Amino acid sequence: GIPTKIKYIIQTKGRPPTFLLFCNTDELPLSYIRYLTRNFQETFKMYGMEVRLAVKKSTSENPFLTRNKPMAATGVGGWAGRQKRMIAALKKTGKPLEKGVRRRRQKYKK
């Protein structure tokens, strides 16, 4: 048969602790579910507490990877933002920003 692979696990409820396992198959062997249940109880010190495990077949892709391109430093504090601030300061004052000095927010007077 196909070897079982657990891709990721999420906790869906707190009482009783319920976990949803996303695997490459629809079902897991009962012995493996008992093993996982006992392992959860020992690892998280939930002795005597019922731990519920539900199994769901996952898609071939990771749902948390929604980006098609690698993450780049393009945010407010990223390379592109730094370049924009430096150009704006150069246009405004005629000299570039000092390196290593952070700008502070200015309080507006009414």
NORNORPE-V625366 format. One line per field, one symbol per residue. psi: psi as a letter, one per 30 degrees, with the letter a starting at -180 (. if undefined). burial: # if it has 16 or more other C-alpha atoms within 10 Angstrom, else .. Layout:
psi: ???
burial: ???
//
This chain:
psi: akkkkjelklkflejlkkkjkjlflelkkeeeeeeeeeeeeeeghhkfkkkkkkkkkllflkffifkfllkligaegaeeeeeeeeeeeeeeffklkkkfkkklkkkkk.
burial: .....#...........#######...#....#...#..##.........###.#..#..........................##..........#.............
//
